[in-house]
Amino acid sequence: ADGNPLPGASVRSNLSGKPDADTKESIFNATQTTDPSGEVVIELPELLDLARIWTRADGHPPLFTQWWPNQEPDGYPLPEEFTVRRVAGRTAAGVGVNEAGEPIVDGRVAVKRESGGEDPAASGRPRLGTWLAYGSAAAITDDDGQWSIANVPPGDDVELSLMLSHPDYVDDGAWGETQQAQKVSTSAMLAGTARLVMRRGVELAGRVLDPDGQPIEGAIVIWGDDPYFDQGVNEVLTDADGVYELPLLSEAERRVTVVAEGWAPRSEVIDFAAIDGPLDFPLQPGGEIRLRVQNQAGEPVSNAGVWLSQNAWRGVGVLHHQS
């Protein structure tokens, strides 16, 4: 904000265009770091359709800039030079503990800007980014369970969402899950007083077997009624011994479905609070459905796509297939 160069900032570019008129359009991705003068040089394709640029720097809110002349109302042309003026970030912090009040060490706290904040430029170039601490940049709790970030944008209306994860505790299945359940506000995070309690979960493991008790390798074990529209991955594969192991999940009733090629799917609702040991899933041989796709004249149609629609099997969306 003071106009001084900012070396060491991350600049990620995503460009869509063609090297020349006779070449198919391609995507060009690059991540660079600003030099001592705070600059990077981005090589552009000869025929550019779309340019998107994300910038990140410690202690500053992430920013996003886009040029899409053929689609955006202002037709804003891509300049030869563009200066991103950073604004100072604010700190958000808190502590993660377990149900006994003990600090959780090495917990991951992902943070995103849900809404609000003051964009640094009236033109919208750049504008505030969404991901404050995510992926490899997520905040990690220390020996006292404390976590903090220092890139929250200015603005009284900023709202933050958290996603918590730890291998010994139940991960958030959606943004803000623990935060909302425990009524942890953005103002508490900005004040450094946010306290988040993670719960130890239930482990479900066992084997998938054929009718003779032999292991089935590569079976898919799925949890949830609509897993392919949930946050994250809700399935695991069995190993060569037919063994599966689900991540820690909360004590609740939950559907578990097993699918394996050549075998009929099996699905049942399990009370995770009542689990007291391994749970095996024997499968039975599956049947086969053959479909014929034809046009209005009754002639066969080749290369047609066939999808299993959502909730088409027993009213739940656990089977997802296309061919």
N, C-alpha and C positions, 0 to 999 in steps of 0.2 A: 504493500500500500504506500510505502515511502518512495517508490520509484527505483530502488536499488536492485541490481541483478540478483537472481536467485539461482546459484549453481546447485547441481545435484538433484534437481527436481525431475520427476519421472514424466515423460511425455509418451503416451501411447496413441498411435494413429491407425485408423481403419479407413482405407481408401478403396473406392470402387471406380473402375475405369478401364480404358484400353491403351496399350502402348501405341497402337496405330489403328486406322479405320478398318483394316482387314483382319484384325485379331479379335477373338472372343473376349468379352468383358471378364475381368478378373478382380479378385480381392487382394489387396496388399496390406499386410499388417506389419507393424514395427513398434518396438519399444525402445526409447532413447532416454539419455540423461543429459540435462542441460550442462553446458560447459562453464568455465569460470565467469563468462560474461552473461550467463543465464540464457544462452541461445541453443537451439537445435535447428538443423536443416532437414526438412522432410522432402524426399524425392517424390514428385508427382508423376502419374502416368500422363502421356500426351493428351489423351481425351478423358478428362475427369468428370464423373457423374456425381459422386458423393464423397465428401470428406468429413470424417468424424475424429475429434481429437479430445483425449482425456488427459488432464494434468493433475499431478499429485505432488505435494511437498509437505514435509513434517511441519506441524503447527499451523497448517493452512487448510481450509476446506477444499475438497476436490472440486474441480471445475470441468465442464463439458462444453465443447464448441462444435457446431455443425454447419457445413455449407452444402446445400442441395439446390442449386440454381433452378433446375427444371421442375421442382416440386414445391419449394417454399414461396409463399406469396410475395415476398419482397424481392425475389430474384437476386439476392445479395451475392455479388461475385466474390470469388476467393481472392483475397489480396496477395500481393507478393510478400508482404510482411504482416505479421499480426502479433500484437503485444498482449499477453495475458497478465493483468494486474491482480496480484493475489491480495486477499484480505486476511487479517489475523484470525485464527480459530480460537474457540473457547474450549474449556476442559469439561468433559463429562466423566464421572467416576462412580465407583460403587464397590461393593464387596459381595463375593459369592460364598455361601456357607451351606453345610448340609443340615439335615433335620435336627442334629444334636447341637447345632450352632458352631461347629468346627469349620475352620476355613477350608475352602476347596482350592487346592493348588493345581496349576496348569490347566485350569478350565479355559475354554475358548469363548470369548464374548464377541460375536459379530454385531456390528452397529450399522444401521442405515438411517438416512434422513427420510422419514415417512412423508413429511410435508413441511411447508413453511420455510422461512429463511429469506434473507435479502440477497437477491441476485446482484453481482458486482457491476453489471452493465445493463443499462436500460434497453439496449438493442437485443438482449438475450444472447449475446456472444461476448464472453462466455456466460454460461449460467451454472447454477449450483449443481453438483453431481449428487448422486444418491448414496453411493457406498462409502461410508466413512471408515469402517474397519471390517474387512470381509476377506475370506480366503486366507492367503498367507499373511495378510495384513490385519487379521483379527487381533483384538486385545487378548492377552494371556494373564490370568490371575497369578499373583506372586505367592510367596510363602504365607502371607497373611490373608490370602483370598482377595486382595485388592486388585482392581483393574482400572485403567483410565485411558482416555484418548484426548487429543488436544486439537482436533480439527473440526469442531462443531461450528457451523456458520453463525453469523450474527442474525438477530431477529427474535422478537418476543414470541413469535408464533411457531417456532421450530418444534417439531415433534419427532422423537427418535423411537425406533423399534430395535429390540435386541433379539438375538438368537443364541441360546446357550448350548454348549456341548462339552461332554467329558466322558471318557470311556467307562468310568465307574458309576455314572449317574444317568438318569433319563434325559436324553437330549430333547430340546424343543423340536416339535414336529412342524411348527409354523412360526413365522416371525411374530414376536411378542407374546408367545404362548405363556411362558412363566411370568413375564412382566405384567401381562394383563390379569392373570389369575391372582397375582399378589398385589395388584394395584400400585405398581411402581411407576411413578410419573417421570416425565422428562425433566420437570423442575427438580425432582430429587436427584436425578443424575447430574444435572448442572450444578447442584449444590454439593455434590460428592457424598450424598447420604443414601444412595440407592442400595438396598439390601435385598439380595435375591437368594432364595432357598432352593437348592437342587435336591431332588429326591432319588434315593437309591431304587433301582428298578428291579424287575423280575427277569430272570434269564430263562429262556425256553430253548431247549436243545433236544435232539433225538435223532432218529433215523427214518428214512423213507425206504420201504421194503416192497418186494413183489409178493405174490401169494405164497411163495415157497420160503419166505423169510430171507431172500437174497437182497443185497443192497442195490438200490437204483442210483446210479451216478448221474449228476447233471440235472436232477429234478429241481424245479423252482418252488421255493417256499415263500409265500406272499402273505403279508398281514394287512388288514384293513378292508373296508367295504368298497373303497374307491381308490386303490393305491396309486394308480397311474395319474391321478390328478392331485395327489398330496405332495407336500414339500419333501424333497429328498428322495432317496431310494428305499422302497419298501419290499425288497425281495432279496433272498440269498439262494445260492446253489448248494446242492449236496456234493460231498467229495466222493472219492472212489469207494469209501465204506458206507455210502449212503447217509453220512452224518450231516446234519444242518445245525446251525447255531444262530439264533436271532440276537440282535443287539438288545441291551437292556430296555425294557418297556414298562410303562406304568401298570399298577394293579387295577385293571379294568377288564371288562368283557371285550373281546376283540376277535374278529374273524381271521382264521388262518386257512389258507388254501394251498394245496400242493398240485403242481402240474408237471407232467413228464411225458415226453413223446412216446406214443404207443400205449399209454395208460390213461384210464379215465380220471379226470380231475376229482379231487376230494376237498371238500370245504366244510368247516364247522366253526361254531362260535365257542371260544375258550375263555373261561374265567381265569385271568392271569393271577388273581389273588389266591387261587386254590392250587396253583402248580406246586408240586412237591417232589418233582423228579423228571427224568427224561420222558418225552412223549413221542412215540413212534407213529408213523402214518403208513399202514399197509395200503397198497393200491391194487386195483383190479384192472384187467385188460380193458382197453377202450374200444368203442365202436368207431365207425367211419361214416362220414357224411360226404356224399358226392353231389356236386352241383353242376348244372349245365347252364351256361349263359348264352342266350340267343337274342337276336334282334326281333323286330315285330313280324318279320317274315318267317320266323322259326329257324333262321340260319345261325350256325354257331358263331360266337364272337371270340376271337382269340385275344390274348394279352389283356383280358379284363381284370381289374382289381377287385378283390373280394375282402370285405372287412367284417369282423365280428363287432356288432354295434355295442355301445356302452350299455351295461345292465341287461344284456341279452341272455345271460345265463343265471338262472335262479334270482333274478332281480338285483344282482350286485355287479359291480364293474371290476371283477378280479381277473377276468380273462381279456387279454388285449392281443389281438392277432390280425395280421393282414397278409395276403399272399397274392 
